[in-house]
Amino acid sequence: MIALQTKVEINGPTHERFEEILTDEALSFLARLHDAFALCREELLRGRAVRRRRIAEGKDLDFLEETKHIREDRSWRVAGAGPGLEDRRIEITGPTDRKMTINALNSGAQCWLADFEDALAPSWENVIGGQLSLYDAIRGQIEYTSPEGKHYSVTAESTPTIIARPRGWHLVESHLICTDVTGEERAAIGALVDFGLYAFHNAKLLVEQGSGPYFYLPKLESHLEARLWDEVFHFTEEQLGLPVGTIRATVLIETIPAAFQMEEILYELRDHCAGLNAGRWDYIFSVIKMHRTRGCSFITPDRAAITMTVPFMRAYTELLVRTCHARGAHAIGGMSAFIPNRANPEASAAAIDKVREDKRREAGDGFDGSWVAHPGLVEAARVEFDAVLGERPNQVDRQRDDVRVTAAELLAVQAAGGEVTDGGLLTNVSIGLRYIESWLRGVGAAALDGLMEDAATAEISRSQIWQWINGGVSTVEGTRITASHVEGLIDRVLVDMPRHPGDRFDEAAVLMREVSIGENYPTFLTISAYERCVATPLRPVSSGFQDVEG
């Protein structure tokens, strides 16, 4: 056996049962993952920065000439659905705390996206607590009693297939230290921690149960990043004694560069790929981020005006369905952020109507399934997919040969129309501030103003503010959007905000200013926010590659 070049040590406080997840064997497996893949991950992140600079300098994205042969070869197919993934018509999403885990398992959905990413604030307690939730759920031993004394347990006869979503390649885990042979210490890679712990503890048992270790892959920007994940999967199958192809992955197409490489991403992951997902909110964020300095052609209107029917979003989703079905992959629709409100029946009815309309469109377009963020929406969404699918598990056989999407159509942001309004600006400030405050308290999925907000929707809000300020935008009411004006709005929202002991609004306001009106633009607000999160490493450790730019 080759000696490990990396040592992984715990750099966080110990809590009840953490030792069941952070075993010596599991940490050794994480060390092997970092030995094999940390360097490539860092090189790929540097490649992201190069790509952003080129776009900022005026180079438009396009389909890759060097991979044209892959797109033109009609013979290859992906592995497709693994056991338990044949029917994915409704997938519920949410963080991996114990209450959400139980509610998701009782929801009646076909699948559950168990989220370590945008819906989970990555405090140490949340990260390892989430692993414990999944560990117990897979073993049929999960229960929870709330502080108010309400008891939760799994009562459903049939529970959803679990699909875990690890953090993106850009995030680190400072509560685990990787020390190399030179003695240099760095924070562990969040994606490898989340993936590695889940696979190490649960892969074989999931296979025995007739399912498998399944994953959603977030924030990919290129087929080379997909290739890295495929290498991680092959390595893991070899290390854990699993047949090749046991692991299945669904890739979120939630960045604009990835939209131009869908076929290449499927090809790189073909031994392990089940499908693609239209991650709409992060996709909008990526479009803004990549083109925020490119002038009026890429200025976006109020967030609420960027619907799934505007031309550039329509082009993206139509291309995704066509691409998936041509390669035997599932096309999974995105998240409608509307949520029901028990205290307001009229608002709940309106939310359900909007969700049904959204899912009706997706099912009609050829999607094989879609996401909801709340158990109360499962049935409403299912009705729309049942109407199209009937008894069929999916509609992969529906080829969308009628679809022809050009690079110009994917980039036609200006064609979305819409306006920038005073109300839209205030909404962005309010949502951004309140979400960041929630995230700093360790709550990564927050119900705000009738919508389920997560890191992706908050990214849109703060990025639009940055874009509008630096683009010299004025609202239709005539208000020039400047840093000082936004400063005033942040102060106004803070004054109007009900405060409570232990809130983190003051810190959130500092961070909101940094990520929305600062001279430098953090490529992800979560990178900046992580240092202020409830995470409490025992000693400081370098996070390695930094991803912040002007």
C-alpha positions as CSV (number, residue, x, y, z in Angstrom):
1,M,0.0,0.0,0.0
2,I,1.3,3.5,-0.9
3,A,1.9,5.7,2.1
4,L,-0.4,8.6,2.5
5,Q,1.1,12.0,1.7
6,T,-1.7,13.8,3.5
7,K,-2.9,13.6,7.1
8,V,-6.4,14.7,8.1
9,E,-7.0,15.9,11.6
10,I,-10.1,17.2,13.4
11,N,-10.0,20.9,14.0
12,G,-13.4,21.4,15.5
13,P,-15.2,20.7,18.8
14,T,-16.5,17.3,19.7
15,H,-20.3,16.8,20.0
16,E,-22.5,13.9,20.7
17,R,-21.9,10.9,18.4
18,F,-19.5,12.8,16.1
19,E,-17.0,10.0,16.7
20,E,-19.3,7.7,14.8
21,I,-18.7,9.7,11.6
22,L,-15.2,10.9,12.2
23,T,-13.6,7.5,12.6
24,D,-9.9,6.9,12.0
25,E,-10.9,4.8,8.9
26,A,-13.1,7.6,7.5
27,L,-10.4,10.3,8.1
28,S,-7.9,8.0,6.3
29,F,-10.3,7.7,3.4
30,L,-10.6,11.5,3.2
31,A,-6.8,11.8,3.3
32,R,-6.6,9.5,0.3
33,L,-9.2,11.6,-1.6
34,H,-7.2,14.7,-0.9
35,D,-3.9,13.0,-1.9
36,A,-5.4,12.1,-5.2
37,F,-7.5,15.1,-6.2
38,A,-6.7,18.3,-4.2
39,L,-4.1,19.6,-6.7
40,C,-6.4,19.1,-9.8
41,R,-9.2,20.8,-8.0
42,E,-7.1,23.9,-7.3
43,E,-6.0,24.0,-10.9
44,L,-9.6,23.9,-12.1
45,L,-10.5,26.8,-9.8
46,R,-7.7,28.8,-11.3
47,G,-9.2,28.0,-14.7
48,R,-12.5,29.5,-13.6
49,A,-10.7,32.8,-12.8
50,V,-9.1,32.8,-16.2
51,R,-12.5,32.2,-17.9
52,R,-14.1,35.0,-16.0
53,R,-11.3,37.4,-16.9
54,R,-11.7,36.6,-20.6
55,I,-15.5,37.1,-20.5
56,A,-15.0,40.4,-18.6
57,E,-12.6,41.5,-21.4
58,G,-15.4,40.9,-24.0
59,K,-15.0,37.3,-25.1
60,D,-18.4,35.6,-25.4
61,L,-19.0,32.0,-24.4
62,D,-19.5,29.6,-27.2
63,F,-19.7,25.9,-27.8
64,L,-16.2,24.3,-27.7
65,E,-14.6,23.6,-31.1
66,E,-12.2,21.1,-29.5
67,T,-15.0,18.9,-28.3
68,K,-17.2,19.1,-31.4
69,H,-16.5,15.4,-32.2
70,I,-18.2,14.5,-28.9
71,R,-21.3,16.4,-29.7
72,E,-21.5,15.1,-33.3
73,D,-21.0,11.4,-32.3
74,R,-24.6,10.2,-31.8
75,S,-23.6,6.7,-30.7
76,W,-22.7,7.2,-27.0
77,R,-25.1,7.1,-24.1
78,V,-24.8,7.6,-20.3
79,A,-25.2,4.9,-17.7
80,G,-28.7,6.3,-16.9
81,A,-30.9,5.6,-13.9
82,G,-29.6,3.4,-11.1
83,P,-31.9,1.3,-8.9
84,G,-34.5,3.6,-7.3
85,L,-33.9,6.4,-9.8
86,E,-36.1,5.2,-12.7
87,D,-39.0,7.4,-11.6
88,R,-38.0,10.9,-10.4
89,R,-41.1,12.8,-11.2
90,I,-41.1,14.7,-7.8
91,E,-37.9,15.4,-5.8
92,I,-38.1,17.3,-2.5
93,T,-35.1,19.3,-1.5
94,G,-33.8,20.5,1.8
95,P,-31.0,20.6,4.4
96,T,-30.0,17.5,6.3
97,D,-31.0,18.5,9.9
98,R,-33.0,15.7,11.6
99,K,-36.4,17.4,11.4
100,M,-36.1,18.1,7.7
101,T,-34.7,14.6,7.1
102,I,-37.8,13.0,8.6
103,N,-40.2,15.3,6.9
104,A,-38.5,14.6,3.5
105,L,-38.7,10.9,4.1
106,N,-42.4,11.2,4.9
107,S,-43.2,13.6,2.0
108,G,-44.3,11.1,-0.6
109,A,-41.8,12.3,-3.1
110,Q,-39.8,9.9,-5.3
111,C,-36.4,11.3,-4.3
112,W,-34.9,13.6,-1.7
113,L,-32.1,15.9,-2.4
114,A,-30.2,15.8,0.9
115,D,-28.4,19.1,0.8
116,F,-25.0,19.9,2.2
117,E,-24.8,22.9,-0.2
118,D,-27.0,25.9,-0.9
119,A,-29.7,25.0,1.6
120,L,-27.3,24.2,4.5
121,A,-25.2,26.8,6.3
122,P,-22.0,24.8,6.8
123,S,-21.4,25.1,10.5
124,W,-19.5,22.2,12.0
125,E,-22.6,21.1,13.8
126,N,-24.6,21.2,10.6
127,V,-22.1,19.4,8.5
128,I,-21.4,16.4,10.8
129,G,-25.0,16.5,12.2
130,G,-26.2,16.2,8.6
131,Q,-24.0,13.1,8.1
132,L,-25.5,11.6,11.3
133,S,-29.0,12.3,10.0
134,L,-28.3,10.4,6.8
135,Y,-26.5,7.6,8.7
136,D,-29.5,7.1,10.9
137,A,-32.1,7.5,8.1
138,I,-30.4,4.8,6.0
139,R,-30.4,2.5,9.0
140,G,-34.0,3.1,9.8
141,Q,-33.2,4.6,13.2
142,I,-33.8,8.3,12.9
143,E,-36.1,10.2,15.3
144,Y,-36.3,13.7,16.6
145,T,-37.9,15.6,19.4
146,S,-38.2,19.4,19.1
147,P,-37.4,21.8,21.9
148,E,-41.2,22.3,22.2
149,G,-41.6,18.5,22.8
150,K,-43.0,17.5,19.4
151,H,-41.8,14.1,18.3
152,Y,-40.9,13.2,14.7
153,S,-40.4,9.8,13.2
154,V,-40.5,8.1,9.8
155,T,-44.0,6.7,9.2
156,A,-44.1,6.4,5.4
157,E,-44.3,2.9,4.0
158,S,-42.1,3.9,1.1
159,T,-39.5,6.6,1.5
160,P,-37.7,8.7,-1.2
161,T,-34.4,7.6,-2.8
162,I,-31.7,9.8,-1.2
163,I,-29.5,11.9,-3.5
164,A,-26.9,13.7,-1.5
165,R,-25.6,17.1,-2.7
166,P,-22.0,17.9,-1.5
167,R,-20.6,21.4,-1.4
168,G,-19.2,22.9,-4.6
169,W,-15.5,22.7,-5.5
170,H,-14.9,26.3,-4.3
171,L,-15.8,25.7,-0.6
172,V,-13.5,24.5,2.2
173,E,-14.1,22.7,5.6
174,S,-11.9,24.5,8.1
175,H,-12.8,22.0,10.9
176,L,-10.7,19.4,9.2
177,I,-7.0,20.1,8.6
178,C,-5.0,18.5,5.8
179,T,-1.3,18.5,6.5
180,D,1.0,17.5,3.6
181,V,4.5,16.0,3.7
182,T,6.1,19.4,3.9
183,G,4.1,20.3,7.0
184,E,1.9,22.8,5.2
185,E,-1.6,22.9,6.7
186,R,-4.8,23.7,4.7
187,A,-8.5,23.4,5.3
188,A,-10.0,20.3,3.8
189,I,-12.1,20.5,0.6
190,G,-15.8,20.7,1.4
191,A,-16.9,18.7,-1.6
192,L,-14.6,15.8,-0.7
193,V,-15.5,15.9,2.9
194,D,-19.3,15.7,2.2
195,F,-19.0,13.2,-0.5
196,G,-16.3,11.1,1.2
197,L,-18.0,10.7,4.6
198,Y,-21.4,9.9,3.0
199,A,-19.9,7.3,0.6
200,F,-17.6,5.7,3.1
201,H,-20.3,5.1,5.7
202,N,-23.3,4.3,3.5
203,A,-22.4,3.2,0.0
204,K,-22.3,-0.6,0.6
205,L,-25.4,-0.5,2.8
206,L,-27.4,1.5,0.2
207,V,-26.5,-1.1,-2.4
208,E,-27.6,-3.9,-0.1
209,Q,-30.9,-2.1,0.3
210,G,-31.5,-2.0,-3.5
211,S,-30.4,1.6,-4.0
212,G,-27.0,3.1,-4.2
213,P,-24.7,6.1,-3.4
214,Y,-26.3,8.8,-5.5
215,F,-25.2,12.5,-5.7
216,Y,-26.1,15.8,-7.1
217,L,-23.0,17.7,-8.4
218,P,-23.3,21.5,-8.0
219,K,-21.7,24.6,-9.5
220,L,-19.7,22.8,-12.3
221,E,-18.3,25.2,-14.9
222,S,-16.7,22.8,-17.3
223,H,-16.5,19.2,-18.6
224,L,-13.0,19.1,-17.0
225,E,-14.6,19.6,-13.6
226,A,-17.0,16.8,-14.4
227,R,-14.0,14.6,-15.4
228,L,-12.5,15.3,-11.9
229,W,-15.7,14.0,-10.3
230,D,-15.7,11.0,-12.5
231,E,-12.2,10.2,-11.4
232,V,-13.3,10.7,-7.8
233,F,-16.1,8.1,-8.4
234,H,-13.8,5.6,-10.0
235,F,-11.3,6.0,-7.2
236,T,-14.0,5.6,-4.5
237,E,-15.5,2.5,-6.2
238,E,-12.0,0.9,-6.2
239,Q,-11.3,1.9,-2.6
240,L,-14.6,0.7,-1.3
241,G,-14.8,-2.5,-3.4
242,L,-17.8,-1.4,-5.5
243,P,-18.4,-2.3,-9.1
244,V,-17.7,0.5,-11.6
245,G,-20.9,2.5,-12.2
246,T,-22.4,1.9,-8.7
247,I,-22.2,5.6,-8.0
248,R,-24.7,7.7,-10.0
249,A,-24.5,11.5,-10.3
250,T,-26.9,14.1,-11.6
251,V,-25.2,17.3,-12.6
252,L,-26.8,20.7,-11.9
253,I,-26.5,22.9,-15.0
254,E,-26.5,26.1,-12.9
255,T,-23.7,28.0,-14.5
256,I,-23.6,29.7,-17.9
257,P,-20.3,28.1,-18.9
258,A,-21.8,24.6,-18.2
259,A,-24.8,25.4,-20.4
260,F,-22.3,25.4,-23.4
261,Q,-20.8,22.0,-22.3
262,M,-23.8,19.9,-21.4
263,E,-23.0,17.1,-23.8
264,E,-19.3,17.1,-22.8
265,I,-20.3,16.9,-19.1
266,L,-22.5,13.9,-19.8
267,Y,-19.7,12.3,-21.8
268,E,-17.1,12.7,-19.1
269,L,-19.5,11.2,-16.5
270,R,-21.0,8.6,-18.8
271,D,-20.1,5.6,-16.6
272,H,-21.8,7.3,-13.6
273,C,-24.3,9.8,-15.0
274,A,-28.1,9.6,-14.4
275,G,-29.0,13.1,-15.7
276,L,-28.9,16.8,-15.6
277,N,-30.9,19.3,-13.6
278,A,-31.9,22.8,-14.5
279,G,-30.6,24.7,-11.4
280,R,-32.4,27.9,-12.4
281,W,-31.5,30.3,-9.5
282,D,-27.8,29.6,-9.5
283,Y,-27.9,29.8,-13.3
284,I,-29.4,33.3,-13.2
285,F,-26.7,34.2,-10.6
286,S,-24.0,32.9,-12.9
287,V,-25.2,34.8,-15.9
288,I,-25.1,38.0,-13.8
289,K,-21.7,37.2,-12.2
290,M,-20.0,36.4,-15.5
291,H,-21.3,39.4,-17.4
292,R,-21.7,42.0,-14.6
293,T,-19.2,44.4,-16.2
294,R,-20.2,43.9,-19.8
295,G,-22.6,46.8,-20.1
296,C,-26.3,47.3,-21.0
297,S,-26.6,44.1,-23.0
298,F,-26.4,42.1,-19.8
299,I,-28.2,44.4,-17.3
300,T,-30.9,42.3,-15.7
301,P,-34.3,43.6,-14.6
302,D,-35.9,43.0,-11.2
303,R,-35.3,39.5,-9.9
304,A,-39.0,38.7,-10.0
305,A,-39.0,39.6,-13.7
306,I,-36.5,36.9,-14.7
307,T,-39.0,34.0,-15.1
308,M,-38.5,30.7,-16.8
309,T,-40.2,32.0,-19.9
310,V,-37.9,34.8,-20.8
311,P,-35.9,33.9,-23.9
312,F,-32.4,33.2,-22.4
313,M,-33.9,30.9,-19.7
314,R,-36.2,29.2,-22.2
315,A,-33.3,28.5,-24.5
316,Y,-31.3,26.9,-21.6
317,T,-34.0,24.6,-20.4
318,E,-35.1,23.5,-23.9
319,L,-31.4,22.7,-24.7
320,L,-31.1,20.7,-21.5
321,V,-34.1,18.4,-22.3
322,R,-32.9,17.8,-25.8
323,T,-29.4,17.0,-24.7
324,C,-30.4,14.7,-21.9
325,H,-32.9,12.6,-23.9
326,A,-30.5,12.3,-26.8
327,R,-28.0,10.6,-24.4
328,G,-30.4,8.5,-22.3
329,A,-30.2,10.8,-19.3
330,H,-33.0,12.2,-17.1
331,A,-33.8,15.9,-17.4
332,I,-34.9,17.2,-14.0
333,G,-36.6,20.6,-13.7
334,G,-35.7,23.3,-11.2
335,M,-37.0,24.8,-8.0
336,S,-40.1,26.9,-7.9
337,A,-39.4,29.1,-4.8
338,F,-43.1,29.6,-3.8
339,I,-44.1,27.9,-0.6
340,P,-47.5,27.5,1.2
341,N,-48.4,29.4,4.3
342,R,-50.8,27.7,6.8
343,A,-51.7,30.9,8.4
344,N,-52.8,32.5,5.1
345,P,-55.0,30.1,3.0
346,E,-55.3,32.6,0.2
347,A,-51.5,33.0,-0.1
348,S,-51.1,29.2,0.1
349,A,-53.6,28.7,-2.8
350,A,-51.8,31.3,-4.9
351,A,-48.4,29.6,-4.2
352,I,-49.8,26.2,-5.1
353,D,-51.3,27.6,-8.4
354,K,-47.9,29.1,-9.3
355,V,-46.1,25.8,-8.6
356,R,-48.6,23.9,-10.6
357,E,-48.2,26.3,-13.5
358,D,-44.4,25.9,-13.3
359,K,-44.5,22.1,-13.2
360,R,-47.1,21.9,-16.0
361,R,-44.7,23.8,-18.2
362,E,-41.8,21.6,-17.3
363,A,-43.7,18.3,-17.8
364,G,-45.0,19.6,-21.2
365,D,-41.5,20.5,-22.3
366,G,-40.2,17.0,-21.7
367,F,-38.7,17.1,-18.2
368,D,-38.7,13.8,-16.4
369,G,-39.2,15.3,-13.0
370,S,-38.8,18.4,-10.9
371,W,-38.1,19.9,-7.5
372,V,-40.2,21.2,-4.7
373,A,-39.0,22.8,-1.5
374,H,-41.9,21.9,0.8
375,P,-43.8,18.7,1.6
376,G,-47.1,20.6,1.0
377,L,-46.2,21.0,-2.7
378,V,-45.4,17.4,-3.5
379,E,-49.0,16.5,-4.5
380,A,-49.6,19.6,-6.5
381,A,-46.5,19.1,-8.5
382,R,-47.1,15.3,-8.9
383,V,-50.5,16.0,-10.5
384,E,-48.9,17.9,-13.3
385,F,-46.3,15.2,-14.1
386,D,-48.8,12.4,-13.7
387,A,-50.9,14.1,-16.4
388,V,-48.1,13.8,-18.8
389,L,-46.3,10.7,-17.7
390,G,-49.2,8.5,-16.7
391,E,-47.8,5.1,-15.7
392,R,-44.5,5.7,-17.4
393,P,-41.6,6.4,-15.0
394,N,-40.1,9.1,-17.3
395,Q,-40.2,10.4,-20.8
396,V,-36.6,9.9,-21.8
397,D,-37.9,8.4,-25.1
398,R,-39.3,11.8,-26.1
399,Q,-36.6,13.3,-28.3
400,R,-36.7,17.0,-28.7
401,D,-35.3,17.1,-32.3
402,D,-37.4,20.3,-32.8
403,V,-35.1,22.2,-30.5
404,R,-32.2,24.2,-32.0
405,V,-30.4,26.5,-29.6
406,T,-27.6,28.9,-30.6
407,A,-25.0,30.6,-28.5
408,A,-26.6,33.9,-29.1
409,E,-29.9,32.7,-27.7
410,L,-28.2,31.5,-24.5
411,L,-26.7,34.9,-24.1
412,A,-29.8,37.0,-25.1
413,V,-30.2,38.6,-21.6
414,Q,-31.3,41.9,-23.0
415,A,-34.3,40.2,-24.7
416,A,-35.7,39.3,-21.3
417,G,-37.0,42.9,-21.1
418,G,-38.4,44.0,-17.7
419,E,-37.5,47.0,-15.6
420,V,-35.4,47.9,-12.6
421,T,-37.6,49.4,-10.0
422,D,-37.2,51.0,-6.6
423,G,-39.3,48.1,-5.2
424,G,-37.0,45.5,-6.8
425,L,-33.9,47.2,-5.4
426,L,-35.4,47.3,-1.9
427,T,-36.5,43.7,-2.1
428,N,-32.9,42.7,-3.1
429,V,-31.5,44.6,-0.1
430,S,-34.0,43.2,2.3
431,I,-33.8,39.6,1.1
432,G,-30.0,39.7,0.9
433,L,-29.7,41.1,4.4
434,R,-32.2,38.8,6.0
435,Y,-30.9,35.7,4.3
436,I,-27.3,36.4,5.3
437,E,-28.4,36.9,8.9
438,S,-30.2,33.5,8.8
439,W,-27.1,31.8,7.2
440,L,-24.8,33.2,9.9
441,R,-27.1,31.7,12.5
442,G,-26.7,28.3,10.8
443,V,-30.0,28.3,8.9
444,G,-29.4,27.9,5.2
445,A,-33.0,27.6,3.9
446,A,-35.1,30.5,5.0
447,A,-38.8,31.2,4.3
448,L,-39.0,34.9,3.5
449,D,-42.0,36.8,2.1
450,G,-43.6,33.6,0.8
451,L,-40.5,32.3,-0.9
452,M,-37.9,29.7,0.1
453,E,-34.6,31.5,-0.1
454,D,-31.3,29.8,-0.1
455,A,-27.7,30.8,-1.0
456,A,-28.5,30.9,-4.7
457,T,-31.4,33.3,-4.5
458,A,-29.4,35.6,-2.1
459,E,-26.6,35.5,-4.6
460,I,-28.9,36.9,-7.3
461,S,-30.0,39.7,-5.0
462,R,-26.5,40.9,-4.0
463,S,-25.1,40.5,-7.5
464,Q,-27.8,42.5,-9.1
465,I,-27.1,45.3,-6.7
466,W,-23.4,45.2,-7.6
467,Q,-24.2,45.1,-11.3
468,W,-26.7,48.0,-11.1
469,I,-24.3,50.2,-9.1
470,N,-21.3,49.6,-11.4
471,G,-23.5,49.8,-14.5
472,G,-24.8,53.2,-13.7
473,V,-28.4,52.0,-13.7
474,S,-31.3,54.1,-12.6
475,T,-34.7,52.7,-11.7
476,V,-37.8,53.5,-13.7
477,E,-38.8,55.9,-11.0
478,G,-35.6,57.9,-11.7
479,T,-33.5,56.8,-8.7
480,R,-29.8,56.5,-9.6
481,I,-28.5,53.3,-7.9
482,T,-25.3,54.2,-6.1
483,A,-23.3,52.7,-3.3
484,S,-24.4,55.5,-1.0
485,H,-28.1,55.0,-1.9
486,V,-27.8,51.2,-1.2
487,E,-26.0,52.0,2.1
488,G,-29.1,54.0,3.1
489,L,-31.4,51.2,2.2
490,I,-29.4,48.8,4.3
491,D,-29.7,51.1,7.2
492,R,-33.4,51.6,6.6
493,V,-34.0,47.8,6.5
494,L,-32.0,47.4,9.7
495,V,-34.0,50.0,11.5
496,D,-37.3,48.4,10.5
497,M,-36.2,44.9,11.3
498,P,-37.5,43.3,14.5
499,R,-34.5,42.4,16.6
500,H,-34.1,39.5,19.0
501,P,-31.4,38.3,21.4
502,G,-28.7,36.4,19.5
503,D,-29.6,37.8,16.1
504,R,-26.7,38.5,13.7
505,F,-28.0,41.5,11.7
506,D,-25.1,43.7,12.6
507,E,-22.6,41.2,11.2
508,A,-25.0,40.5,8.2
509,A,-25.1,44.2,7.4
510,V,-21.3,44.4,7.3
511,L,-21.2,41.4,5.0
512,M,-24.0,42.6,2.8
513,R,-22.1,45.8,2.2
514,E,-18.9,43.8,1.4
515,V,-20.6,41.5,-1.2
516,S,-23.0,44.0,-2.9
517,I,-21.3,47.4,-2.8
518,G,-17.7,46.7,-2.2
519,E,-15.1,47.5,-4.8
520,N,-14.1,43.9,-5.1
521,Y,-16.7,41.3,-6.0
522,P,-16.5,38.0,-4.1
523,T,-17.4,35.3,-6.6
524,F,-19.5,33.6,-3.9
525,L,-20.9,35.3,-0.9
526,T,-20.5,32.0,1.0
527,I,-16.8,32.2,0.7
528,S,-16.8,35.6,2.5
529,A,-19.5,34.5,4.9
530,Y,-17.8,31.2,5.9
531,E,-15.3,33.1,8.1
532,R,-18.2,34.7,10.0
533,C,-20.4,31.6,10.2
534,V,-21.1,29.8,13.4
535,A,-18.2,27.6,12.5
536,T,-15.6,27.6,15.3
537,P,-12.3,25.9,14.3
538,L,-10.0,25.2,17.2
539,R,-7.1,26.9,15.4
540,P,-6.9,29.1,12.3
541,V,-6.0,27.3,9.1
542,S,-5.4,28.5,5.6
543,S,-8.3,28.0,3.2
544,G,-5.9,27.8,0.3
545,F,-7.1,29.2,-3.1
546,Q,-9.0,32.5,-2.8
547,D,-11.6,33.4,-5.3
548,V,-12.3,37.1,-5.1
549,E,-11.9,39.7,-7.9
550,G,-12.6,43.3,-8.9
